[in-house]
Amino acid sequence: MHIRLWHKEFWLMAIANLLLSMAVTMLIPSLPLWLSSSWQTDNVHVGLTMGAFAIGLFLPGAFCSFLVQHYRRNVVFILSVLALAATMAVPLLVPSVLCRQPMLLIFWRVVQGAAFGLSQMVLTSTLIIDTCESYQRTEANHSATWFGRFALSLGPLTGLLLLQVGDFRWVALISVIACGLTILLILLIHFPFRVPEDDVKVVSLDRFFLVNGIPLMLNMMLVTIAIGMMMSMAITVNAYGMVMLGFLMALLAQRFVFRDAELKSEVVTGLLLIGSALLILFSQRDLPPADHSVLPSPLIGLGLGIVGGRFLLFFIKLSRHCQRGTSQSTFMLGWESGLALGVGIGYACFGDCHGSMLLVALVLIVVALLLYVVFTHHWFIKHKNR
């Protein structure tokens, strides 16, 4: 009997992934603005604060397999989201204690990254896979990840809109509410009970990190770091909306344009689109905002959507039997840590020197393209397992 992928449980998990990712991405434009305007935090400390999130992402990963094997998997997810919500509530409760101590601020972001990292690992490497038939799992991973990718435009857009009608406390409050709704959606789903295994190691790479995927991860991180650097600029609500348009175009392109295309063409096209957007932005660096072209934003969304979708499938095809969850976590770590590092580098190293930052971002994209064409693609063809 054929069972549809888009059943109620899958919809609930996909929307939960969107809300969970939005809770975090809302902070990308709003947190630096709050720190610099309300607490006079300098760009270096803002950059360290934003980049520290990347460190936290990796901290719980080695314990992920042990946790989901010894405890109810949905309970582990709910507790990690509760921890994330608690970190989001800190600016509401003790903002002065947090923001007047730079090291405490950095520690706060590390903890936030750890809570988000564990929740994402459990969701993508376990819960989504558990509720799908084996033949549907690649499509399920691909579709659910797209919901998280949409949060990269919806989250910052929401954060900026909230700053227009209020202050950062509204952003923090809505982030907490998004975490609460995520938990509610997961509570509505019945997950099958799994008998705990007796010989699971407390610390392992299972469901955490795919060692043989390092070349793919590094190649992808060059792209996401460049995107993160661009996100450290003063981007408007309309621009984030146009990025969303680019994501929708990427979905259509994957379905109709690249369906029967040569495998290498997808990543190459995506990187060329991102590079073109960077060239346009660099050429407009001295123009007043009113004269800026709207073209770069949809180009970035289109290029990033194509590249992200293809790299995700590469990670899945690279994994061996029973490594699908590990491949999903590795992709998430490369994607999210690259964005966090890029935002941090943008603030800490460049500040308002947008021209230099765009040039460095362009160099990263060119290096990513050359590395993919010369090495990564051929390496992947040689080492894929599916």
Buried (B, 14 or more C-beta within 10 A) or exposed (E): EEEEBEEEBBBBBBBBBBBBBBBBBBBBBBBBBBBBEEBEBEBBBBBBBBBBBBBBBBBBBBBBBBBBBEEBBBBBBBBBBBBBBBBBBBBBEEBEEBBEEBEEBBBBBBBBBBBBBBBBBBBBBBBBBBBBEEEBBBEBBBBBBBBBBBBBBBBBBBBBBBBEEEBBEBBBBBBBBBBBBBBEBBEEBEBEEEEEEEEBEEEBBBBBBBEBBEBBBBBBBBBBBBBBBBBBBEBBBEBBBBBBBBBBBBBEBBEEBBEEEEEBEBBBBBBBBBBBBBBBBBEBBEEEEEEBEEBBBBBBBBBBBBBBBBBBBBBBBBBEEEBBBBBBBBBBBBBBBBBBBBBBBBBBBBBEEBEEBBBBBBBBBBBBBEBBBEEBBEBBEEEEEE
